[in-house]
Every structure is written in C-alpha cells, then in structure tokens.
Amino acid sequence: MIEKRAIGPDILRGLAILLVMSWHMPWVDYPPFFQHIKDFGWLGVDVFFVLSGFLIGTELLKPVHAGQTPDLRVFYLKRAFRILPVFWLMVTIYALFPTLREREAMSPLWRYLTFTLNFGLDAKTFGTFTHAWSLCVEEHFYLILPAMVLILRRFKTPWPAIAAVATLLIGGMILRHHIWSLWHAAGGDGVKFFTWFYYPSYTRLDGLLIGVCMAGLRLFYPILWTQFARPRFTLPLAMLCLGVTGYMNQINGVILSETGSLVFYPLFSLGVASLLASLLAAERHIQPARWTALSYIAAISYSLYLSHKIVFHLDDLFMPKAWMTGWIQIAIYYVTSIAVASLLYFAVERTFMQMRNRLLARMKKPPQNTETAFKSIASDN
C-alpha cells in the first residue's frame, strides 16, 4: 500500500518559496503591505531547512525503526536525480550567458560544482546566483546525517543520539554567538555578517536538526507524538516561538542582535516544527488544500527557487518600465517566475524523476536465476 503524501509540508513549502521570492525582489518602491511581508522573506529558507530535516530524517530513520540499515546507495541516487539536473542546468545558463545574470560578477564555477559556495561567500563582489548557498548547506547535511544515523543506530538506547543532537545545537549556538562578537568588534560590516555568520553550514544546522528530531520522535515514540503533537499544544507553542522571533526580526532584521545570534535560529525552527506538527495532526481537515495553487507552487518550488532571480532580471530588462511599479510589478514577477519554473519542472525535474523511478524499480527487482542475471548484466552493458 502506498502511503498518501501529507499536505502539511506542502503548505509550508509553498509559503516558504513565496517568502523567499519576496525577499529577493529588487529594492524598489512597494505597497506598504507587501513591504511588511518582504521584511520577513529571508526566513523562508529556514522553513525549508526544517522541512528538509523532517523529510530526509524520516526517509533515513524509517529503515532503522524497522530494524534495517538505510540503503545509502538508493538514498544518494534519489537525491542526485532530484537535485542535480535542474541545478546543473541553471549553473550552465549562468556560466554561458553573462547577460542573463542578475549581478555583474559570479563566483568561480568550481564553487558551485563542489557545493562550497557558502564558505567565504562575498555576495557584494560575487552577487550572481548567490542563493545557491542554501543548497550547499543541504548537500552538507546529506553527508552528515547518514553518517550519524549509521553510527548511532548501533546503540540500543536513544541517549547517544540525544547527546549528539544537543551537542550540535548548543555548539552551533555558542559558535554563532562567538562569530557575532568577532563581527561586532570588527565594526559590524553587513557583508561580513553574511560571509561569517549567515551562509556557512556550521552556523545553520538548527532547522535541519530540529526537523530530524521531529521525524525521530514521530517514528520511535508514536504515543508521545500523538499526545503532544495535537494542535492545542503545538499551535500555541508555534505562535509563541514565531511571535518572539518575529519581534526580533522587526527590531534587528536579518542582522541579529547579540541575543538573537544565540537563540533566534533554534527558536524559529522550533516554531516552524511545531506548526508542521499541527498541520500533520490536522491532515484530514486540510486535505482540500491539495488542489489549491499553493500546493502546485510547492510542487515546483525547487525550480522556482533556482530560477526566480534570473526571471526577475529578465523582467527588468524586457518589460515596459511603466509596468515595473507597485502591485503590477509584483504580479509580473510572480507570474513570470511561476511560468518559467513550471517549464523547468515538467521538462527537467519530472523527466529525471521518472528516470529515477524506473532505475529504482530495476534495482529492486532481483533476477530469477543465474541465466536471467547474466542477461540483465549483458543488457546493462
């Protein structure tokens, strides 16, 4: 029996990409209401991190819960077919057609291909395709989590896993606070804040780890999950965490205060995780959202994330200047970005996911005997 896809993560994914798009829109005059949304747009990436931690954590921990070893060959094959085709296409477009770049300079190609863009990134000097930094964090997570799972599954008690997660979370908080102090002492330069504090993987693991913890709790302690994941508990907690971090954002923005550098990311991630738990608990009530535009935007969100900046740039180049103001400009940006992302999704993403599914089906189908195995190998070669 195929497990029905939950709609809760898609609701958050759709909202997250719309927030990110608002943050990345060029700095011009906006209607006041949209400007308030834009002020929070940078938080969309952190919503993605929590979702990724929960979904990838669930995928890797399910076999452990069943007493099996995760098949990392299958895991990495699925990740490669899901992530690399559209990413490589966008990197190629940016590299071959400089006029399409939203900024003048682009980081060296090897930084994209090795997923090291987010270390030492100076977005003021190399301003093209900088949003790929978050994809680098994800790729590093795909290396760290499977290794942790393979090591920690050997223990019969959950305490080593709890200790490992606590060490990473608390260590990340202390490290961020130390980096913030160094940055503040160096004069509080905005570019250095992003380079030292915002982009590196070692400062941004909070959301991913909290998402994994959520997946582990749901799988290994279902009774506890059922008791405490109810909206009457998780929704007030989500509102509290998101309200506090929202207030911090209004006061200090993306460049956080000394206290914010310490607690902002884990607190915001806990709020997102609590909201996700509420949506999962209310799954049967929110199923109609599966047929909404938000669900479709969630489906194309990866292509939308990678391509929206280049579309914004093209709109500025080719659209009549009289249109590029107020709500008309906003509508043009979103409509054209969704159109291009839809093309990428159907032409590239779905094509490679179908190829992936066929390959996985062949891998799961064992040969019936020695003769059929020989024929299978011969045909593959």
C-alpha positions as CSV (number, residue, x, y, z in Angstrom):
1,M,0.0,0.0,0.0
2,I,1.4,3.4,-1.0
3,E,1.4,5.9,1.9
4,K,-0.6,9.0,1.0
5,R,1.5,12.1,0.7
6,A,0.9,14.6,3.5
7,I,-0.3,18.0,2.5
8,G,1.0,19.8,5.6
9,P,4.7,20.0,4.4
10,D,3.5,21.2,1.0
11,I,1.6,24.1,2.6
12,L,4.7,25.3,4.4
13,R,6.9,24.7,1.3
14,G,4.6,26.8,-0.8
15,L,4.6,29.6,1.7
16,A,8.4,29.4,2.1
17,I,9.2,29.8,-1.6
18,L,6.8,32.8,-1.8
19,L,8.6,34.4,1.1
20,V,12.0,33.8,-0.4
21,M,10.8,35.3,-3.7
22,S,9.6,38.4,-1.9
23,W,13.0,38.8,-0.2
24,H,14.9,38.6,-3.4
25,M,12.8,41.1,-5.4
26,P,14.9,44.2,-6.4
27,W,14.8,47.1,-4.0
28,V,12.3,49.5,-5.4
29,D,9.1,51.1,-4.0
30,Y,6.5,48.6,-2.9
31,P,3.0,48.9,-1.4
32,P,3.4,49.1,2.4
33,F,1.6,45.8,2.9
34,F,4.0,43.9,0.6
35,Q,7.0,45.6,2.3
36,H,5.9,44.1,5.6
37,I,5.9,40.6,4.0
38,K,9.2,41.3,2.3
39,D,10.8,42.1,5.7
40,F,10.3,38.5,6.7
41,G,11.2,37.0,3.4
42,W,14.6,35.8,4.4
43,L,13.1,33.4,6.9
44,G,11.7,31.3,4.1
45,V,15.0,29.4,3.7
46,D,14.8,28.4,7.4
47,V,11.4,27.0,6.8
48,F,12.9,24.9,4.0
49,F,15.6,23.7,6.4
50,V,13.1,22.4,9.0
51,L,11.1,20.7,6.2
52,S,14.2,19.1,4.8
53,G,15.3,17.8,8.2
54,F,11.9,16.3,8.8
55,L,11.5,14.7,5.4
56,I,15.1,13.4,4.9
57,G,15.2,12.4,8.6
58,T,12.0,10.3,8.1
59,E,13.5,8.7,5.0
60,L,16.7,7.6,6.7
61,L,15.2,6.7,10.1
62,K,12.3,4.6,8.8
63,P,14.6,1.6,8.0
64,V,16.3,2.0,11.4
65,H,12.9,1.9,13.1
66,A,12.2,-1.4,11.1
67,G,15.5,-2.9,12.3
68,Q,17.2,-2.4,9.0
69,T,20.2,-0.5,7.7
70,P,19.4,2.5,5.4
71,D,20.3,1.9,1.8
72,L,22.6,4.8,1.1
73,R,23.0,3.8,-2.5
74,V,19.3,4.4,-3.0
75,F,19.3,7.5,-0.9
76,Y,22.1,9.2,-2.8
77,L,20.7,8.1,-6.2
78,K,17.3,9.7,-5.3
79,R,18.9,12.9,-4.1
80,A,21.1,13.1,-7.2
81,F,18.3,12.7,-9.6
82,R,16.1,15.1,-7.6
83,I,18.7,17.9,-7.2
84,L,21.4,17.9,-9.8
85,P,19.7,18.1,-13.2
86,V,18.0,21.5,-12.7
87,F,20.9,22.8,-10.7
88,W,23.4,21.9,-13.3
89,L,21.2,23.4,-16.0
90,M,20.9,26.7,-14.1
91,V,24.7,26.8,-13.4
92,T,25.3,26.2,-17.2
93,I,22.9,29.0,-18.2
94,Y,24.5,31.5,-15.7
95,A,28.1,30.5,-16.9
96,L,27.4,30.6,-20.7
97,F,25.1,33.7,-20.8
98,P,26.6,36.5,-18.7
99,T,23.8,39.0,-19.9
100,L,21.3,36.9,-18.0
101,R,23.0,37.3,-14.7
102,E,21.2,39.5,-12.1
103,R,24.5,40.9,-11.0
104,E,27.8,41.6,-12.7
105,A,30.2,39.0,-11.2
106,M,29.7,35.3,-10.5
107,S,31.7,33.1,-8.1
108,P,34.1,30.6,-9.8
109,L,32.3,27.7,-11.3
110,W,34.1,25.1,-9.2
111,R,32.5,26.6,-6.1
112,Y,29.0,25.7,-7.4
113,L,30.0,22.2,-8.6
114,T,31.7,21.3,-5.3
115,F,28.9,22.9,-3.2
116,T,31.4,25.1,-1.4
117,L,29.8,28.4,-2.4
118,N,28.6,29.2,1.1
119,F,32.1,29.3,2.6
120,G,33.7,32.7,2.4
121,L,31.0,34.0,0.1
122,D,31.2,37.7,-0.6
123,A,27.8,38.5,-2.1
124,K,28.7,42.1,-2.7
125,T,31.5,41.2,-5.0
126,F,30.1,38.0,-6.5
127,G,26.4,38.8,-6.5
128,T,25.1,36.3,-9.1
129,F,23.3,33.1,-8.2
130,T,24.2,33.6,-4.5
131,H,21.0,31.9,-3.3
132,A,22.7,28.6,-4.2
133,W,24.3,28.9,-0.7
134,S,21.4,27.2,0.9
135,L,21.7,24.2,-1.5
136,C,25.3,23.8,-0.3
137,V,24.0,23.6,3.3
138,E,21.6,20.9,2.2
139,E,24.3,18.9,0.5
140,H,26.5,19.0,3.6
141,F,23.5,17.8,5.6
142,Y,23.1,14.9,3.2
143,L,26.7,13.9,4.1
144,I,26.4,14.4,7.9
145,L,23.1,12.9,8.7
146,P,23.6,9.4,7.0
147,A,26.9,9.1,8.8
148,M,25.3,9.9,12.1
149,V,22.5,7.5,11.5
150,L,24.8,4.6,10.7
151,I,26.9,5.3,13.8
152,L,24.0,5.9,16.3
153,R,21.8,3.0,15.1
154,R,24.4,0.7,16.8
155,F,23.3,1.9,20.2
156,K,20.4,0.2,22.0
157,T,19.5,3.5,23.8
158,P,18.5,6.9,22.4
159,W,20.8,8.8,24.7
160,P,23.8,8.9,22.4
161,A,21.6,10.3,19.6
162,I,20.1,12.9,22.0
163,A,23.6,13.8,23.2
164,A,24.9,14.2,19.6
165,V,21.9,16.5,18.6
166,A,22.3,18.5,21.7
167,T,26.0,19.0,21.1
168,L,25.4,20.1,17.6
169,L,22.6,22.5,18.5
170,I,24.3,24.0,21.6
171,G,27.7,24.1,19.8
172,G,26.1,25.9,16.9
173,M,24.5,28.5,19.2
174,I,27.8,29.1,21.0
175,L,29.7,29.3,17.7
176,R,27.3,31.8,16.3
177,H,27.5,34.0,19.4
178,H,31.3,33.9,19.2
179,I,31.3,34.8,15.5
180,W,28.8,37.6,16.2
181,S,31.1,39.0,18.8
182,L,34.0,39.0,16.4
183,W,31.9,40.6,13.7
184,H,30.7,43.3,16.1
185,A,34.2,44.0,17.3
186,A,35.4,44.3,13.7
187,G,32.9,47.1,13.0
188,G,29.6,45.4,12.2
189,D,30.1,45.4,8.4
190,G,27.0,44.0,6.7
191,V,28.8,42.0,4.0
192,K,31.0,40.3,6.6
193,F,27.9,39.4,8.7
194,F,26.6,37.3,5.8
195,T,30.0,35.8,5.0
196,W,30.9,34.9,8.5
197,F,27.5,34.3,10.1
198,Y,24.7,33.7,7.7
199,Y,26.0,31.5,4.9
200,P,28.3,28.8,6.4
201,S,26.8,25.4,7.1
202,Y,28.3,25.2,10.6
203,T,26.1,28.1,11.7
204,R,22.9,27.0,10.0
205,L,22.2,23.4,11.2
206,D,19.5,24.3,13.7
207,G,16.4,23.9,11.4
208,L,17.7,20.7,9.9
209,L,18.5,19.1,13.2
210,I,15.2,20.1,14.8
211,G,13.4,18.6,11.7
212,V,15.3,15.4,12.2
213,C,14.4,15.3,15.9
214,M,10.7,15.8,14.9
215,A,11.0,12.8,12.5
216,G,12.6,10.6,15.1
217,L,10.0,11.4,17.8
218,R,7.2,10.7,15.3
219,L,8.7,7.3,14.3
220,F,10.2,5.9,17.6
221,Y,7.7,7.4,20.1
222,P,4.3,7.4,18.4
223,I,2.3,7.5,21.6
224,L,4.3,10.5,22.9
225,W,3.9,12.1,19.4
226,T,0.2,11.6,19.4
227,Q,-0.2,13.1,22.9
228,F,1.9,16.2,22.3
229,A,1.6,16.9,18.5
230,R,-2.0,17.9,18.9
231,P,-2.8,21.4,17.7
232,R,-3.9,22.5,21.1
233,F,-0.3,22.1,22.3
234,T,1.8,22.7,19.2
235,L,-0.2,25.7,17.8
236,P,0.3,27.9,20.8
237,L,3.9,26.9,21.0
238,A,4.4,27.7,17.3
239,M,2.7,31.1,17.8
240,L,4.9,31.9,20.8
241,C,8.1,31.0,19.1
242,L,7.3,32.6,15.8
243,G,6.0,35.7,17.6
244,V,9.2,36.1,19.6
245,T,11.4,35.6,16.6
246,G,9.2,37.9,14.5
247,Y,9.6,40.6,17.1
248,M,13.4,40.1,17.0
249,N,13.3,40.4,13.2
250,Q,11.3,43.6,13.4
251,I,13.9,45.1,15.8
252,N,17.1,43.9,14.2
253,G,16.2,42.4,10.8
254,V,18.4,39.8,9.2
255,I,21.4,41.2,11.1
256,L,20.6,39.9,14.5
257,S,21.2,41.3,18.0
258,E,23.7,39.6,20.4
259,T,20.9,37.6,22.0
260,G,19.3,36.9,18.6
261,S,22.6,35.4,17.3
262,L,22.4,32.8,20.1
263,V,18.7,31.8,20.2
264,F,17.0,33.1,17.0
265,Y,17.5,30.1,14.7
266,P,16.7,27.3,17.1
267,L,13.7,29.2,18.4
268,F,12.3,30.0,15.0
269,S,13.0,26.4,13.9
270,L,11.1,25.1,16.9
271,G,8.2,27.3,15.9
272,V,8.2,26.0,12.3
273,A,8.4,22.4,13.6
274,S,5.5,23.0,16.0
275,L,3.4,24.5,13.1
276,L,4.3,21.5,10.9
277,A,3.2,19.1,13.7
278,S,-0.1,21.0,13.9
279,L,-0.6,20.6,10.2
280,L,0.2,16.9,10.3
281,A,-2.2,16.3,13.2
282,A,-4.9,18.1,11.2
283,E,-4.1,16.3,8.0
284,R,-7.7,15.0,7.3
285,H,-9.1,18.5,7.7
286,I,-6.6,20.3,5.4
287,Q,-6.7,17.7,2.5
288,P,-8.7,20.1,0.3
289,A,-5.6,22.3,0.1
290,R,-4.1,19.6,-2.1
291,W,-6.0,21.0,-5.0
292,T,-5.0,24.7,-4.5
293,A,-2.5,26.9,-6.2
294,L,-0.3,26.8,-3.1
295,S,0.1,23.0,-3.5
296,Y,1.1,23.5,-7.1
297,I,3.7,26.1,-6.1
298,A,5.0,23.7,-3.6
299,A,5.5,21.1,-6.3
300,I,7.5,23.5,-8.5
301,S,9.3,25.1,-5.5
302,Y,12.8,23.8,-6.3
303,S,12.8,25.0,-9.9
304,L,11.2,28.2,-8.7
305,Y,13.9,28.7,-6.1
306,L,16.7,28.2,-8.6
307,S,15.3,30.3,-11.4
308,H,13.4,33.2,-9.9
309,K,16.3,35.7,-9.7
310,I,17.1,35.3,-13.3
311,V,13.5,35.8,-14.2
312,F,13.3,39.0,-12.1
313,H,16.3,40.2,-14.0
314,L,14.8,39.4,-17.4
315,D,11.5,41.2,-16.4
316,D,13.5,44.3,-15.6
317,L,15.3,44.1,-19.0
318,F,12.3,43.5,-21.3
319,M,9.1,44.6,-19.6
320,P,7.9,48.2,-20.2
321,K,9.2,50.4,-17.4
322,A,5.7,51.8,-16.7
323,W,4.7,48.4,-15.6
324,M,7.5,47.9,-13.1
325,T,5.9,49.6,-10.1
326,G,3.5,48.7,-7.3
327,W,1.3,45.7,-7.5
328,I,1.6,45.4,-11.2
329,Q,5.4,44.8,-10.9
330,I,4.8,42.2,-8.1
331,A,2.2,40.4,-10.2
332,I,4.5,40.3,-13.2
333,Y,7.4,38.9,-11.1
334,Y,5.4,36.1,-9.6
335,V,3.5,35.1,-12.7
336,T,6.6,35.0,-15.0
337,S,8.7,33.2,-12.3
338,I,6.0,30.6,-11.9
339,A,5.7,30.2,-15.6
340,V,9.5,29.6,-16.1
341,A,9.6,27.2,-13.1
342,S,6.7,25.2,-14.5
343,L,8.6,24.8,-17.7
344,L,11.7,23.6,-15.8
345,Y,9.6,21.3,-13.6
346,F,7.8,19.5,-16.4
347,A,10.7,19.4,-18.9
348,V,13.6,18.6,-16.5
349,E,12.5,17.7,-12.9
350,R,9.7,15.3,-13.8
351,T,11.7,13.8,-16.6
352,F,14.6,12.9,-14.4
353,M,12.3,11.8,-11.5
354,Q,10.6,9.4,-13.9
355,M,14.0,8.1,-15.0
356,R,14.9,7.7,-11.3
357,N,11.8,5.7,-10.6
358,R,12.4,3.4,-13.4
359,L,16.0,2.9,-12.3
360,L,14.9,2.2,-8.7
361,A,12.3,-0.3,-9.9
362,R,15.0,-2.2,-11.8
363,M,17.3,-2.2,-8.8
364,K,14.6,-3.6,-6.5
365,K,13.6,-6.4,-9.0
366,P,16.0,-9.3,-8.3
367,P,16.9,-11.7,-11.2
368,Q,15.0,-15.0,-11.0
369,N,18.0,-17.3,-11.7
370,T,21.7,-17.2,-12.9
371,E,20.7,-17.1,-16.6
372,T,18.4,-14.1,-16.2
373,A,21.0,-12.4,-14.0
374,F,23.6,-12.8,-16.8
375,K,21.2,-11.5,-19.4
376,S,20.4,-8.5,-17.2
377,I,24.1,-7.7,-16.8
378,A,24.7,-8.1,-20.5
379,S,21.8,-5.8,-21.5
380,D,23.0,-3.1,-19.0
381,N,26.4,-3.1,-20.6
